Amino acid sequence: MSSVAFRVLAALALLAPSPVIAKPAPRLVRVKLATSYGPIVLALETRRAPKTSANFLAYVDDHRFDGITFYRAARSRLAPHLGFVQGGIRTDARRILPPFPLETTAMTGIRHLDGTISMARRAEAGSAGGNFFITVGAMPSMDASAAHPGYAAFGHVVSGMPVIKRILAQPTGGGFGGQMLLREIRIISATRLDGAPKPTGLVKPWLVKTKK
């Protein structure tokens, strides 16, 4: 090959597009909860708890969490500054998405430490859906054990723990052994901060205005 031809081929190689290298999916996806008491930012463990994180993000991307509330503050009797706050759609069937398998802490390795977000559920293992709780202080009793499967922890608080502690300190009464907030704290909006939203495309009956 002549030197001229070699230089031409070299120039063409420089003009050729570089191969596209796919970036790995982020390990953490942040979500911002704008509440009437201030913002809370969460980081979801999308690799270690993929099913639970995907469920939560589906509610976020569909705006199913917009306008819901924190409605429960469960304080420890021995240390009232510790416990958890719970929020979500409660029993609003208009907002609920299909169930998903329980990802236990034994499966994910994500423990219930201070500032952990986890899924609330009924007694049935696969009954978690649109309700969640955030811990204040470590709660190892909620981790999986030989006696029970525990709850599906799937992320942690990045910022906003003072907001959560303020909610935990609010007056309570009524059901759940007197743990229901007497004045619910509104979650104005829930927004994904990382990656493109992936709405489910399902109908949103709670947004349909009924005719009078």
HUWO-V204861 format. One record per residue. N is the residue number from 1. RES is the residue in one small letter. PHI is phi as a letter, one per 40 degrees, with the letter a starting at -180 (none if undefined). OMEGA is omega in whole degrees, 0 to 359 (NA if undefined). D_FIRST is the distance of its C-alpha to the first C-alpha in Angstrom with 1 decimal. Layout:
N|RES|PHI|OMEGA|D_FIRST + N|RES|PHI|OMEGA|D_FIRST
This chain:
1|m|none|181|0.0 + 2|s|c|179|3.8 + 3|s|c|180|6.6 + 4|v|c|179|8.3 + 5|a|c|179|6.4 + 6|f|c|181|6.6 + 7|r|c|177|10.1 + 8|v|c|179|11.0 + 9|l|c|179|10.4 + 10|a|c|179|12.4 + 11|a|c|179|15.0 + 12|l|c|179|15.5 + 13|a|c|180|16.0 + 14|l|c|181|18.7 + 15|l|c|182|20.4 + 16|a|c|180|20.7 + 17|p|c|178|24.3 + 18|s|c|178|25.1 + 19|p|c|180|26.7 + 20|v|c|179|30.4 + 21|i|b|182|32.2 + 22|a|c|178|35.8 + 23|k|c|178|38.4 + 24|p|c|178|41.2 + 25|a|c|181|44.6 + 26|p|c|179|46.7 + 27|r|c|181|49.3 + 28|l|b|174|52.0 + 29|v|b|183|52.9 + 30|r|c|177|55.5 + 31|v|b|178|58.4 + 32|k|b|172|60.9 + 33|l|b|175|64.5 + 34|a|c|183|66.4 + 35|t|b|178|70.0 + 36|s|c|177|73.3 + 37|y|b|181|73.5 + 38|g|h|184|69.9 + 39|p|c|172|66.3 + 40|i|b|177|65.1 + 41|v|b|181|61.4 + 42|l|b|172|60.4 + 43|a|b|184|57.2 + 44|l|c|181|56.7 + 45|e|c|187|55.1 + 46|t|c|178|52.9 + 47|r|c|183|51.1 + 48|r|c|179|54.2 + 49|a|b|188|56.5 + 50|p|c|183|54.4 + 51|k|c|181|57.1 + 52|t|c|178|59.7 + 53|s|c|180|57.4 + 54|a|c|178|56.2 + 55|n|c|181|59.8 + 56|f|c|180|60.7 + 57|l|c|177|57.7 + 58|a|c|176|58.7 + 59|y|c|179|62.1 + 60|v|c|184|60.6 + 61|d|c|176|58.0 + 62|d|c|184|60.7 + 63|h|g|178|63.1 + 64|r|c|177|65.6 + 65|f|c|180|66.5 + 66|d|c|178|67.3 + 67|g|g|177|71.0 + 68|i|c|184|71.9 + 69|t|a|158|73.7 + 70|f|c|188|74.2 + 71|y|b|184|77.5 + 72|r|b|175|78.2 + 73|a|b|183|78.6 + 74|a|b|182|79.3 + 75|r|c|174|80.6 + 76|s|c|180|81.4 + 77|r|c|181|85.2 + 78|l|c|181|84.9 + 79|a|b|186|82.2 + 80|p|d|178|82.4 + 81|h|c|178|79.3 + 82|l|b|179|77.2 + 83|g|i|176|76.4 + 84|f|a|173|74.2 + 85|v|b|184|74.1 + 86|q|b|179|73.3 + 87|g|a|178|72.0 + 88|g|h|186|70.7 + 89|i|c|183|71.8 + 90|r|f|181|74.8 + 91|t|b|181|76.0 + 92|d|c|183|74.6 + 93|a|c|180|73.4 + 94|r|c|184|71.9 + 95|r|b|190|69.1 + 96|i|c|176|68.5 + 97|l|b|181|65.2 + 98|p|d|180|64.9 + 99|p|c|181|65.5 + 100|f|a|184|62.8 + 101|p|c|178|62.9 + 102|l|c|173|64.3 + 103|e|b|185|61.7 + 104|t|c|177|64.0 + 105|t|c|176|63.5 + 106|a|c|179|63.1 + 107|m|c|188|60.0 + 108|t|c|185|58.5 + 109|g|g|179|59.7 + 110|i|c|184|60.8 + 111|r|c|177|64.4 + 112|h|c|178|67.1 + 113|l|b|178|67.1 + 114|d|c|178|68.2 + 115|g|g|178|66.6 + 116|t|c|171|65.2 + 117|i|b|185|65.0 + 118|s|a|182|66.0 + 119|m|c|171|67.1 + 120|a|c|179|70.8 + 121|r|a|173|71.9 + 122|r|c|181|75.0 + 123|a|c|180|76.1 + 124|e|c|186|73.6 + 125|a|d|184|70.2 + 126|g|c|186|68.1 + 127|s|b|178|70.3 + 128|a|c|181|68.3 + 129|g|a|186|67.3 + 130|g|b|179|67.8 + 131|n|b|186|69.8 + 132|f|a|175|68.6 + 133|f|a|180|70.1 + 134|i|b|185|69.0 + 135|t|c|171|70.5 + 136|v|b|190|72.2 + 137|g|g|180|72.2 + 138|a|c|179|70.9 + 139|m|b|182|72.3 + 140|p|c|179|71.4 + 141|s|c|179|74.0 + 142|m|c|175|71.6 + 143|d|c|177|68.9 + 144|a|c|177|68.7 + 145|s|a|178|71.0 + 146|a|c|184|72.4 + 147|a|c|182|75.3 + 148|h|a|184|73.4 + 149|p|c|180|69.9 + 150|g|g|184|70.3 + 151|y|b|186|68.4 + 152|a|c|173|64.8 + 153|a|c|184|63.7 + 154|f|a|179|60.3 + 155|g|i|182|59.9 + 156|h|a|180|61.6 + 157|v|c|175|62.8 + 158|v|c|176|60.5 + 159|s|a|179|63.1 + 160|g|h|178|66.6 + 161|m|d|175|68.6 + 162|p|d|177|71.5 + 163|v|c|181|71.7 + 164|i|c|179|71.9 + 165|k|c|177|74.5 + 166|r|c|177|76.5 + 167|i|c|181|76.4 + 168|l|d|184|77.5 + 169|a|c|184|80.5 + 170|q|c|180|81.8 + 171|p|d|181|85.2 + 172|t|b|177|85.1 + 173|g|i|175|87.5 + 174|g|g|187|87.9 + 175|g|c|183|85.8 + 176|f|f|179|83.6 + 177|g|g|179|86.5 + 178|g|g|184|86.8 + 179|q|c|181|83.0 + 180|m|c|179|82.5 + 181|l|c|178|81.9 + 182|l|c|176|84.9 + 183|r|b|184|82.6 + 184|e|c|181|79.1 + 185|i|b|187|76.1 + 186|r|c|168|74.0 + 187|i|c|186|70.2 + 188|i|c|180|69.3 + 189|s|a|174|65.6 + 190|a|b|188|62.9 + 191|t|b|174|59.4 + 192|r|c|179|56.0 + 193|l|b|182|54.2 + 194|d|b|178|50.9 + 195|g|g|181|48.7 + 196|a|c|176|49.4 + 197|p|d|179|52.8 + 198|k|b|181|52.9 + 199|p|c|183|56.3 + 200|t|c|184|57.6 + 201|g|g|179|58.5 + 202|l|c|181|61.9 + 203|v|c|181|65.0 + 204|k|b|187|66.8 + 205|p|c|180|70.5 + 206|w|c|178|71.8 + 207|l|c|181|70.4 + 208|v|c|180|72.3 + 209|k|c|179|75.4 + 210|t|c|178|78.4 + 211|k|c|178|80.6 + 212|k|c|NA|84.1
